Amino acid sequence: MIFIFSNHLWLIYVGSFFRGIAQVIILASSYAMALILMPPRERGKLFSYYNATLYLSWGLASTLIAGPIE
């Protein structure tokens, strides 16, 4: 919303700052939640699937690579 209604460049910087903070918090909490849900014996394999779907979950890569994994 800050990007849409901003008339000044400094408001865009503030919005980008808050967006970055939110992204870090969401990423850290999603790893913690995934760690709780995964059994210890299969954690390595499941984290590789999790990372593949997290970082390749957009565009053509998600259709060809991450889509069949999930």
C-alpha positions in Angstrom: 0.0 0.0 0.0 2.9 2.3 0.7 4.1 1.9 -2.9 0.7 2.7 -4.4 0.0 5.8 -2.4 3.5 7.3 -2.2 4.3 10.6 -3.8 7.8 10.7 -2.3 10.8 8.5 -2.9 11.6 8.1 0.9 8.2 6.4 1.4 9.1 3.8 -1.2 12.3 3.2 0.8 10.3 2.7 4.0 8.0 0.3 2.2 10.9 -1.7 0.9 12.4 -1.8 4.4 9.2 -3.2 5.9 8.8 -5.7 3.0 12.4 -7.0 3.6 11.8 -7.3 7.4 8.5 -9.2 6.7 10.2 -11.5 4.2 12.9 -12.5 6.7 10.4 -13.2 9.4 8.2 -15.3 7.2 11.2 -17.3 5.9 12.6 -17.9 9.3 9.3 -19.0 10.8 8.5 -21.2 7.8 11.8 -23.1 8.4 11.0 -23.5 12.1 7.5 -24.8 11.3 8.8 -27.2 8.6 11.4 -28.5 11.1 8.7 -29.3 13.6 6.6 -31.2 11.1 9.4 -33.3 9.5 10.4 -36.6 11.1 14.1 -36.6 12.1 15.0 -39.7 9.9 13.8 -38.1 6.7 14.6 -34.5 7.4 17.4 -34.1 4.9 15.3 -35.4 2.0 12.3 -33.4 3.0 14.2 -30.2 3.4 15.6 -30.6 -0.1 12.0 -30.9 -1.4 11.0 -27.9 0.7 13.9 -25.7 -0.5 13.2 -26.7 -4.1 9.6 -25.8 -3.9 10.3 -22.6 -1.9 12.9 -21.2 -4.2 11.6 -22.6 -7.5 8.0 -21.9 -6.9 7.5 -19.3 -9.6 7.6 -19.2 -13.4 8.6 -22.0 -15.7 10.9 -23.6 -13.1 7.9 -24.4 -10.8 6.0 -26.0 -13.7 8.9 -28.2 -14.8 11.0 -28.9 -11.7 9.2 -28.1 -8.4 5.7 -29.1 -9.6 6.4 -32.8 -10.0 8.2 -32.9 -6.6 5.3 -31.6 -4.7 
